[in-house]
Amino acid sequence: MTSLPSRRRLLVTGAGAALGLGATAASPAAASADSRRTESVEETRTLDELYQAALAEGGKLVIYAGGDVSTQADGLRSGFRSRFPGIDLTVVVDYSKHHDARVDNQLATDSLVPDVVQLQTVQDFVRWKEQGRLLSYKPAGFSQVYAPFKDPHGAWVAVQVSAFSFMYGPAAVGSDVPASPLDFADAKWKGKIASSYPHDDDAVLYLYTLYVRKYGWDWLARMAGQDLQFARGSYTPRDAVASGQKAIGIGSSGAPLASGSVKWVLPDKATPFMSWGQRAAILKQAKNPTAAKLYLNWRLSAGEQQAATNGWSVRTDVTPPTGLKPVWQYPNGNLDGFPRFMADRAAIERWKQTFALYFGEVKGDPSPGWLGLHPGA
């Protein structure tokens, strides 16, 4: 992979060119040191100051957000617009695996649309940083973010915690509550389980690989005979359970402490689940960088982090609700394993094809619809 020149290299080259023209300039070493100092400083402006600066910039912001359906971003849209009226916010929701390819193509054709990318495909942020595509920036509160949830130079930072597990409908299962995914292979649950395709979504894929590693291939073969209801989109198992269509769902996010028609299971330490920090970054070629900075500062603010719907924060100084620990204190949540898994794309393809052999090929249109090359433009 050929990467673009690093920011440090550009600074050094620029300094040398200026000296060649007889201009007064710092030495390459001084320029590089100044770059490191700039990248090490957290934002000191308040949200209101950034808001005014974003309005003066033009008052626009475009975010490409990973997800399954556009309505998933309604809370984000309403919260941001309520706090910052006058900012023309566009949030385009699509599968992360479509957004990353879309951004790559836009960069290649000089037609970039988003200012911020907020995606599940954590490996892309490493690649984009190496290519020099991301703006190094540290929002206020960056120092309080759990270390694995941020790039040390500020190229990206996680703005929310996501986790996938299984869930069930309390009314549907009654007293026969499944203790672990091992129970799903029991004949009594045949035809009563909904799942998102593991070979369509990398997070669900990782969850299923954890289950296979724990319970074995025989378990997967038995699951293949359980008449699972598969659908595209990780929201679909929850919807199937909430509506009473199915008793159990596999591969959706949820709130561990919530009660209601769906019980999302935070397993005991013997049972795996998967979690990750949803990364966000400002693209270096963003048209609205100040509005993008406002967004990251708002998302990382203590108030927004405390209000996280699943109870988990990316910040170490935000205390979870009673009964919940910080997500990094659950070893069975495999927080560190997901980025390693996502980095090995060849292994991911082998896992996908293996699950296709057991469950059949993915069917159906993408749940967000077909959005084309430049949504949000």
N, C-alpha and C positions, 0 to 999 in steps of 0.2 A: 504494500500500500504506500503510495507516494503522498506525503503530507506537505501542507503549506509551510512556509517559513514560520518559525516561532516568533512570538511577540518580542522576545529578547533579541533574536537575531535581527529583526527588522529595526529595533532601536539602535543596535550597534551599527548596522549598515547605514541607517539614516544619519547618525552622528558623523560617520566617516565621510559621507557625501557632503554634509554641510561644511566640514573642515576643508574639504577639497575645493569648495567654492569661496573659501576665505571667510566664511561666517563664523561668528563667535558661538561655540557650542561646547557642551561638556564632553569629557572623554567617554569612549565606549563603556569603560568600567563604571564611571559615574552614572551614565544613562541607565545601565543595567541595574545598578543599586537603587536608583530612583524608582525604576519599575517595580522592584521588589517591595520598596517601602509603600508605594501606592497600593499594591495588591494586598498588603498586610493590614490596611486600615479599614475598620468597619464604618459603615455609613453613620454619620453623626446628625444628619438632618432629620427632623421630625416627619411624621406622616403628613401633617398639614403643609409643611414646607415642600416636601416632595410633590404633594398634590398640586400646589400652586405652580411649581416648576413644570409638572406634566401638562397642566392646562396651557401654560405659555408655550410649551413645545408643540402644541396642536391638539391635545386632548383626545388622542386615539390610542388604542391598545388592542393587539390581536394575539390570542393565545391558541396554540394547538395543544389540546389536552387529550391524553389517552383515555378511552372509555368505550362504552357499548352503545349508548343512546344519548342524544343531545340533552334530554331532560336531566341526566345525571349532573349536569353543570348548573342547573337552575339555582341551587342554593348559593353557589359561588358567584353567579351573575348578580343575583339580587343583593347579596351581602356587599359586594364591591361597589355596585351602583348606588346603594343606599349610603355607603360611607363616603363615596367620591362622586357625587352627582356632576354631570358635565363631561365625564370621561366616556367617550364612545368605545365601549368594550365589546369585542367580538370573541367568543369562545367557541372554537370548532372542535367537536368531539368526534373522534374516530379511533379505530384500533391503532395502538401504538406502532404496530408493524406496518401500517399504511402511512402514518404520519412521518415516520423516519425516512422512508423511501421518497415520500413527497418532498420533504425538506431537502434531501440530497439532490433531487431533480431540480428543484427551484434554485438551489445554489449553483448548480451546473449551468442553468439557463439564465442566470442573473434575473430571477423573477421572484425573489423571496417575499413571502407574505407575512409569516408570524414574527412577532417580536420575542415571544417566550415559547419555549417548548417544555411541556410537562408530561413525561412519558414513563411507561412501564419498562421500556427497552433500555435498561440501565447501561448496557454495553455501548450504546450510541454516544453517551456523554463522554466516555473515555476516548472514543474515536474522534469525536468532534473537537475535543480539547487538543488532541495530538495534531489535528489538521489546522488548528488555529481559528476555528469557527466560533468559539464561545468567548464572551466578554468576561474578563476576570473582575468579579465584583462581590463584595461581602456586605450583605444587608445588616442592619442593626440586629443584634442578637445572634449573629453568626458564631461567635465564640461560645455560645451556650448550646449550640447544636451538637448532638452526639457525633463523635468524630467520624465513624464510618458513613454518616449521613451527609458528608460534605467533602468537596474537593479542597485540599489545603490551600490552594491558590485562589479559590473562589470561582472556579469555572462553572460549578454547578452546586446545588444544595437541595436536599430533600425538603419538601414543604408539607408532607403528610405521611403518615404511616398507613400502609395497607396490609391486610392479612387475609389469606384464604384458608378455609377449613370446611367442615361439613356442618349441616344444620338439619333440624327436624321440626315438624309441626307438633307441638305438645298434644293437641286434640287428636291428631291422627295416630300417634304412637301410644298414647295413654301411659300406662305404667311400664310398657315394654320399650324403654328408652335405649337406643343403641349405645353401647359403651365405647366403641371404636369402629373404624372402617372395616375391621375384620368381620364385624357382625353383618355388614351389608351383603355378604355373599350367602347368607342364610336364605333358604327357599321362601321363608315367610315375607321377605321384602321384594320378591320378584314382581316387577311391574309397578313398584311403588317408589322408584328412585329417579330423580331428575339430575342431570349433570350437564355442565358445559363441556364441549369437546376438548379433551386434553391435547389433541394434536392441532388445535386452532388458536390457542392462547398459551403463551409461554409460562405464565404464572400457574395456570391450571395444570399445564404439562409438568411443571416442577412438583406440584402437589402430588400428582399421580406417581411420579417417579419415586417420591419419598414413600408413598404407600407400597409400591412394588418392592422397594428395598427392605421395607419393614415386614411385609406379609408374604412376599414371594410371588413367583409367576403363577403358581397354582391359584392363588387368590384372584389374580387378574383374569385367568381363564374362567373361573367361576363367575366373576362379575360380568364377563362377556355373555353369559347365559342368563343374566338377570333382567333382560328386557329393559335396559335403562332408556329413559327419554332424553336424548341428546338434542341440544340446540346451540346455536352460535350466540355468544355473548355471555359473560360471566354473571350477569344479573338474572339470567333465565332460571337457574335452579331455585333461587330465592322466590321468584315470582310464582313458580310452580308449587312451592310449599305454602306460600302465603295464600294462594287461591284455593288450596285444598285439593289440587289435582294430584299431588304426590306427597308422600309422608316424609321423604328424606331428600336433601339436596347436597350435591358435591360440587365444590369449586366456586364459591361466592364469598364476597367480603361481608362483614357484619360487625355488630357491636357486642362484645362479650357479655356485658352486664344488662343488655336490654331484655325486656320481657314483651310478650305479645304472641302473635300468631306464628312467629318463627323464632326458634331458639338457635342462635349461632353458637357453636361449641368451641370454647377455648379448652383444648384437651389437657389431660394430665400429662406429666412429664414423660410417660411411656409411649405417648401417641404423638406422631409428628403433625405439625401444620407448617405453613410457610408465611413469611412476612418480609416486607421490604420497605424502603423509603422511596416514595415517588419523587423522582428527581425533576428539578426545574432549572432552566438556564436561560440566559439572555443571549441571543445570537449577535455576534459582533456586527453584522450588517443590518441589525434591526433599525427600522425607520423611526421607532418611538422608544428610544432607550430609557428616557427618564420615566415614562409611564411604566415600562417594564420593571425598573427599579422600585417604583412605588408598589407594584404588585408583589414583588418578592418581600419587601419590608412588611407589607400588610399581612401576607400569609405567615411570616415567621414571628409576627408580634405575639407577645405572651397571651393577649386576649383571644386571638384567633386560635392559637394552639390549645389553650385551655378549653375552647369550645368544640374541639374535635369530636365528631359524632361517635367514633369508636372508642373514645377515651384515651387514646395514645397520642403522645406528642413527640416531635422530633427533637425537642429541647430537653436538656438535662435538668433545667430549673423549673419545669412545669410538672407539678405532682399529679399523677393519675388519680381518678376517683377511688374511694375506698373499695378494696377487693380486687384491685388491678395493680400490677407492677409495670414499670417501664418495659416496653416490648423487648428490649435487649437483655432483659433478665429471664427470658424464657428460652433456654437452650433448644427446646424442641420446636421453636419457631423458625429455626434455620435461617436467621437473618443474614448471616455471613455467607451462607451457601448459595443464595439466589444470585448474587453478582457473579460468583464463580461459574455457576451453571449457565448463566446467560452469555458468558464470554466464550464458551466452547460451542460454537455454532454447528460444527460437524456432529458432535454428540447429540445436540438438540434435534438435528434432522434424523438421526438414527432412532431416537426415542419417538419422534412423531410418526415415522413410518411403521414402527413396531406397534404403536397404539392403533394405527389405521388397520393393521392386520387383525387385531383383536376386535375392534369396534366398527370397522368400515370407514369409508372416506367421509370427510366433512361434507355436509349438505346444507344448502340454503344460502340466501343472499346475506351479506354482512348486515348486522343489526343497525348500524348507523346509516345505512344506505350507501350508494356509490357517490362519493363526493368529488371525484375528479382531481385535477392537478393543483388547482389554486383556490380552494374554498377559503372564504373570508376576505378575498381580495376586493 
